[in-house]
């Protein structure tokens, strides 16, 4: 059985989140139940994220966030995008 990793607030890679339009104070304002899930490696509710394309366009998207550990033992973020539609042929 896979060991469940519990993270602390100091493990959160705020620099990565900041690149996607989620400032540190927004993370610190997560409701208690959302923060508890997030720190236990479970996904957050769907939230808006932003990124800038190579052409400088700012794109708004929606994703769930999950804390994970890399092979090097560092904490990283997984973004699980929300899709409004999906083609059946893709499956």
C-alpha positions, 0 to 999 in steps of 0.5 A: 500500500502506498504511504500517504505523504503529509505536507506542511505549509512550509512545503508548499511551492508558493513560487510555482503557484505565483506563476499561475496567478495564485498568490501566497495569501490566497493559499493561506486563505483556503478554508480549513477543510480545503487546506487540510485536504491539500496538505494531505496530498488530495486535490483542491476544489476547481479554482481559476489559474492563469498562465502566459503564452509564449506570445504574451497572452494571459490565459485563464483556465480552471484546475484542481491543485495537488501537492506531490513529491518528485523523485528528488524528494522535492515538493511540487504541484500537479494541476488537474485541468477541468474540461468543459467538453470532451470528444468521445473519440478521445477515449 
